[in-house]
Amino acid sequence: MAGKIACFVVLCMVIAHAEALTCGQVTNYILPCLGYLKNTAPLGGCCRGVKNLASAAKSTPDRKTACTCLKSAAGAISGISYSKAAGLPSTCGVNIPYKISPSTDCSKVT
């Protein structure tokens, strides 16, 4: 019986780990927004990605991961309009509990 319980615990750990949001996923969700954020393309399919990201980031750790990834991307990609990035959630009609900006403190995200 103890062996079955140990196996179940390990299985739960693997499943929980597999469901965690990654920076790669965050990047894929936001990639359609790049042209819009650089003022070189219309909004297009950007909001679909933003909405999917908001739906995928269900837990506090996922929201912190998304925040950290978006913060890094905002600081690393030249030519991004920070005001458009910060306004993206409201433009797309979703609630993201942090500002998309290189100055965001992601440790405070809940």
VOBA-1610 file (N, C-alpha, C; in pm, whole numbers, padded with zeros to 5 digits, always signed):
BEGIN
Met+00082-00120+00000Met+00000+00000+00000Met+00086+00126+00000Ala+00195+00124+00079Ala+00284+00241+00085Ala+00345+00269-00052Gly+00374+00163-00127Gly+00430+00179-00261Gly+00333+00248-00355Lys+00204+00214-00342Lys+00102+00277-00427Lys+00088+00425-00393Ile+00093+00457-00265Ile+00082+00597-00222Ile+00202+00677-00274Ala+00321+00620-00260Ala+00441+00688-00309Ala+00433+00710-00460Cys+00385+00612-00532Cys+00370+00623-00677Cys+00269+00733-00712Phe+00159+00740-00639Phe+00057+00842-00661Phe+00114+00981-00636Val+00190+00996-00528Val+00250+01126-00496Val+00345+01170-00608Val+00428+01079-00656Val+00521+01112-00765Val+00443+01149-00890Leu+00337+01075-00921Leu+00254+01104-01038Leu+00193+01243-01026Cys+00143+01279-00909Cys+00085+01412-00888Cys+00190+01521-00908Met+00311+01495-00861Met+00418+01594-00877Met+00451+01614-01025Val+00454+01508-01101Val+00483+01517-01244Val+00371+01591-01316Ile+00248+01559-01286Ile+00134+01625-01349Ile+00132+01772-01314Ala+00151+01807-01188Ala+00151+01947-01147Ala+00263+02023-01216His+00380+01961-01227His+00492+02027-01292His+00464+02051-01440Ala+00400+01955-01505Ala+00373+01965-01647Ala+00274+02077-01678Glu+00191+02113-01583Glu+00090+02214-01606Glu+00139+02356-01577Ala+00259+02372-01523Ala+00311+02504-01491Ala+00336+02583-01619Leu+00303+02711-01614Leu+00323+02800-01727Leu+00473+02826-01746Thr+00517+02829-01871Thr+00658+02852-01900Thr+00675+02983-01977Cys+00796+03036-01978Cys+00824+03157-02056Cys+00801+03133-02205Gly+00829+03014-02250Gly+00804+02982-02391Gly+00657+02996-02427Gln+00570+02950-02338Gln+00426+02963-02361Gln+00385+03110-02358Val+00436+03184-02261Val+00404+03327-02250Val+00446+03398-02379Thr+00565+03368-02427Thr+00614+03429-02550Thr+00523+03396-02668Asn+00481+03271-02679Asn+00392+03233-02788Asn+00258+03305-02782Tyr+00206+03325-02661Tyr+00079+03397-02647Tyr+00093+03543-02692Ile+00205+03604-02659Ile+00223+03747-02680Ile+00285+03781-02816Leu+00346+03685-02881Leu+00414+03709-03008Leu+00328+03784-03111Pro+00198+03753-03125Pro+00118+03827-03222Pro+00105+03976-03190Cys+00145+04018-03071Cys+00133+04159-03030Cys+00256+04240-03067Leu+00363+04176-03108Leu+00490+04245-03126Leu+00481+04362-03224Gly+00420+04341-03339Gly+00406+04450-03436Gly+00326+04566-03381Tyr+00218+04535-03311Tyr+00136+04640-03249Tyr+00217+04718-03146Leu+00293+04646-03063Leu+00370+04712-02957Leu+00487+04793-03012Lys+00530+04763-03135Lys+00638+04838-03199Lys+00583+04943-03296Asn+00452+04962-03295Asn+00385+05060-03381Asn+00406+05032-03530Thr+00418+04905-03565Thr+00439+04871-03706Thr+00325+04788-03765Ala+00225+04754-03682Ala+00115+04671-03731Ala-00010+04699-03647Pro-00128+04669-03704Pro-00251+04685-03625Pro-00260+04580-03515Leu-00358+04596-03430Leu-00378+04505-03316Leu-00394+04360-03362Gly-00467+04338-03470Gly-00482+04205-03529Gly-00520+04098-03428Gly-00450+03984-03430Gly-00479+03871-03343Gly-00416+03880-03206Cys-00361+03994-03173Cys-00293+04012-03045Cys-00383+03979-02926Cys-00504+04029-02927Cys-00593+04012-02810Cys-00626+03866-02783Arg-00634+03786-02886Arg-00658+03644-02864Arg-00546+03585-02779Gly-00422+03620-02810Gly-00308+03573-02732Gly-00310+03625-02590Val-00344+03752-02572Val-00351+03811-02438Val-00459+03742-02356Lys-00574+03717-02417Lys-00683+03649-02347Lys-00645+03505-02312Asn-00578+03437-02404Asn-00533+03300-02376Asn-00430+03298-02264Leu-00341+03396-02262Leu-00243+03405-02155Leu-00312+03428-02021Ala-00408+03519-02017Ala-00481+03545-01893Ala-00553+03419-01845Ser-00608+03341-01937Ser-00676+03216-01900Ser-00577+03110-01851Ala-00458+03107-01910Ala-00359+03006-01875Ala-00293+03034-01740Ala-00284+03161-01703Ala-00216+03199-01578Ala-00317+03200-01464Lys-00356+03080-01420Lys-00463+03066-01320Lys-00412+03075-01177Ser-00290+03033-01153Ser-00237+03030-01017Ser-00141+03146-00995Thr-00113+03176-00868Thr-00017+03282-00837Thr+00120+03252-00897Pro+00172+03129-00886Pro+00302+03102-00950Pro+00300+03125-01101Asp+00190+03088-01167Asp+00179+03110-01311Asp+00174+03259-01343Arg+00100+03337-01264Arg+00094+03482-01286Arg+00230+03547-01264Lys+00304+03498-01164Lys+00439+03551-01140Lys+00532+03515-01256Thr+00520+03393-01306Thr+00600+03352-01422Thr+00568+03439-01542Ala+00440+03458-01570Ala+00399+03541-01683Ala+00452+03683-01666Cys+00440+03738-01546Cys+00489+03873-01518Cys+00638+03883-01545Thr+00714+03789-01492Thr+00860+03790-01509Thr+00899+03780-01656Cys+00831+03693-01730Cys+00861+03676-01872Cys+00826+03801-01952Leu+00709+03859-01924Leu+00668+03980-01994Leu+00759+04098-01960Lys+00798+04107-01834Lys+00890+04213-01790Lys+01023+04201-01864Ser+01075+04080-01872Ser+01202+04057-01942Ser+01190+04091-02090Ala+01081+04049-02151Ala+01060+04076-02293Ala+01047+04226-02318Ala+00973+04294-02232Ala+00955+04438-02248Ala+01088+04512-02241Gly+01179+04464-02158Gly+01309+04528-02145Gly+01408+04487-02252Ala+01389+04370-02312Ala+01488+04316-02405Ala+01461+04350-02551Ile+01335+04375-02586Ile+01301+04399-02726Ile+01299+04549-02751Ser+01385+04594-02840Ser+01392+04738-02866Ser+01273+04785-02949Gly+01236+04908-02926Gly+01130+04970-03004Gly+00989+04947-02955Ile+00975+04883-02839Ile+00840+04858-02786Ile+00786+04985-02722Ser+00661+05013-02749Ser+00592+05124-02683Ser+00547+05076-02545Tyr+00611+05128-02440Tyr+00577+05084-02305Tyr+00435+05125-02268Ser+00386+05236-02321Ser+00248+05276-02291Ser+00149+05179-02354Lys+00178+05133-02476Lys+00090+05033-02539Lys+00098+04901-02463Ala+00218+04862-02419Ala+00233+04737-02344Ala+00154+04744-02214Ala+00165+04855-02143Ala+00092+04871-02016Ala-00059+04872-02038Gly-00103+04925-02151Gly-00246+04934-02180Gly-00304+04812-02249Leu-00220+04717-02283Leu-00265+04599-02357Leu-00380+04524-02290Pro-00373+04496-02159Pro-00485+04424-02096Pro-00619+04497-02113Ser-00622+04628-02087Ser-00750+04698-02100Ser-00792+04710-02247Thr-00697+04727-02337Thr-00727+04732-02480Thr-00794+04602-02525Cys-00748+04491-02467Cys-00800+04359-02505Cys-00916+04313-02416Gly-00952+04393-02316Gly-01067+04360-02232Gly-01042+04248-02133Val-00919+04235-02085Val-00888+04134-01983Val-00824+04201-01862Asn-00833+04132-01749Asn-00773+04182-01626Asn-00644+04106-01599Ile-00534+04176-01605Ile-00404+04120-01567Ile-00359+04202-01447Pro-00331+04135-01334Pro-00309+04208-01208Pro-00171+04272-01193Tyr-00111+04316-01303Tyr+00018+04385-01297Tyr+00035+04462-01427Lys+00122+04560-01424Lys+00152+04641-01541Lys+00261+04570-01623Ile+00242+04563-01753Ile+00344+04505-01840Ile+00448+04614-01866Ser+00559+04602-01794Ser+00661+04706-01797Ser+00793+04650-01745Pro+00906+04704-01791Pro+01035+04659-01737Pro+01053+04695-01590Ser+00970+04785-01538Ser+00985+04827-01398Ser+00889+04757-01302Thr+00809+04665-01350Thr+00712+04596-01265Thr+00783+04507-01163Asp+00733+04510-01038Asp+00786+04423-00933Asp+00701+04296-00930Cys+00747+04193-00999Cys+00670+04069-01013Cys+00659+03991-00882Ser+00742+04022-00784Ser+00732+03952-00655Ser+00603+03989-00581Lys+00540+04099-00621Lys+00416+04144-00555Lys+00290+04091-00623Val+00307+04017-00732Val+00192+03963-00805Val+00128+03852-00724Thr-00005+03856-00714Thr-00077+03751-00641Thr-00169+03675-00733
//
